[in-house]
Amino acid sequence: MRKITLFAFLLCSVTPLLSAEYTYVPLVREGAEWGYSMQLFGQSYYRNLIQGDTIVRGESYKKFYTFEHCEATEDENLAFVREADKRVYITFNQSLMPVESLYSSEYLIYDFGAQVGETVTHFDWMTQTQVNSTISKIDTIEVGNTLRQRFWTGDAVLWIEGLGVEEGDWLRPGCSAGEGGLDTQDRLVYAKAPDGTIEYATADAVNDPCYSGVDEIDSDSWRIARQGDRLEVVCAEGEFDVVELLDLSGRVLWCDYPGDETRVWIPVDSYPSGIYIVALSSGGRRVARRVAL
């Protein structure tokens, strides 16, 4: 009996370790996208995107875009980035950043191979100088169903593997906003993996139209309510042709054609908790509302 009990204890202890294996996730990945909110003269949203290859001074880089609309253009190719041995380097596009020190040199901005107690010299975008950060702690968190190492300096989070930072943006890990004299209070609101899946999102992400895929938010011509394991949608007869349930990336999870019906029931018991979008369409009109499940 004692042997059986010991075996059960070991099985329970080992199982979580087997189901939560750690694998390093690079930050520089083709097609990865980050979205941010910016609190400066009112709230706005912008995105960073890694897309496309190029050669700069004989070295292979990925193109790095910073843009405000839903699609990046070549005019928004701000910089070039590469990753080697868990270190992320950046150099800037001369046509957008005609400052010789920025386009003629390469700078370290992340070092995910750093160890506790090590001091890393990295580039501070706000002051455009090199700063020193001493790694005080490294722990592990779950992001997008993967385990990522999180790096601390003092009592503040400095970097997160595969994600960058939560405060500030991709270009400003651990930046000294006080010295730069400008704090835009930028916040990461979503991160999208190369395959389009959402690795990270906050409630504020639904207000970014490029993230939610919603053109118009309408609250007057129809209503929606949670009824047990279903959503009840009520609208005027014949007003809408299609009712859809979408995730925040705009992917359709469920749809129905109400015809002359004024009431539609959307089954939601199989979906994980989170923010979703109910959209109604008719011809060229499309209205939507965000719902929490």
C-alpha positions, 0 to 999 in steps of 0.5 A: 500500500505504501508503494502505491501511495508513493507512486501516485504522489510521484505521478502527480508531481511529475505530470505538471512538469511534463505538461508545462515544458519550457521552450524558448520563443524568439522575439524576432519572428516573421509576421509577428505583430504588437499593438499598443495604446498611446495616452498622449493628447487623447488615446490612440493606437499603433502597431509594430510588425516584423515582416520581410527580409533585407541585407544591411551592411552585409548582415541579414535583418528582418524589416521592422514597421511602426504604423498607425493604420491597419496595414503597414507600408514601406514608408513605415519601415522604421528599422531592421532587427535581427536575433542571434543567441537570444540577443536582439539587435536593431539598426535604423532605416536611413530614409526615415531616421537620417541620423548617422549614429542611428543608421550606421550602427547596430544596437543591442535592445534585448538580451534574453540570455542574461543571467541573474546578477548580470548587468546588460548594456542596451539601447534606450530609444527615448534618450538614444543612449546606452543604459545599464540594467542589472538583472535582479530576478528571472521567473517564468510566466505563461503567455499564449499557452507557452512558458516564457522567462520574465526578466526583472531589474530591481522590482520592475519587469524589464523584458518578457521572452517572445513578447518584449515589454508590457509597459512602453513598446517594443523599441523602448524596453526599460527606457528611461522616460524620466530622463527623456522628458516624455512619457506617452504612457504607451501600453501593450494591448495585444500581441499576435503570433506569426500564425495569427493567433493572439498570444496576449490581449487586454480588455483595452484591445477591443477598442482598437478597430484594427484588432477587433475588425469592427467598423461600427459599434451600434447600440440602439437598433438591437439588443443582446443578453446572456441567458444561461449557456446562450446569448439572446439577440433580438432585432427588428424583423428582416433588419439583418441578414446574418448574425455572427459571433467572432473572436477579437481577431475577427475570426468567425466562430458561429453564424446564422441567417435569421430571415424573418425571425426577431430572436436568435440564440447563440450557443456559447458554452463551448467557448473559453471566458473572454471578450467576443464580438456579436456582429449583425450584417445586412447589405453594406451595413455591419454593426457589432457589440462586444460581449464578455463570456 
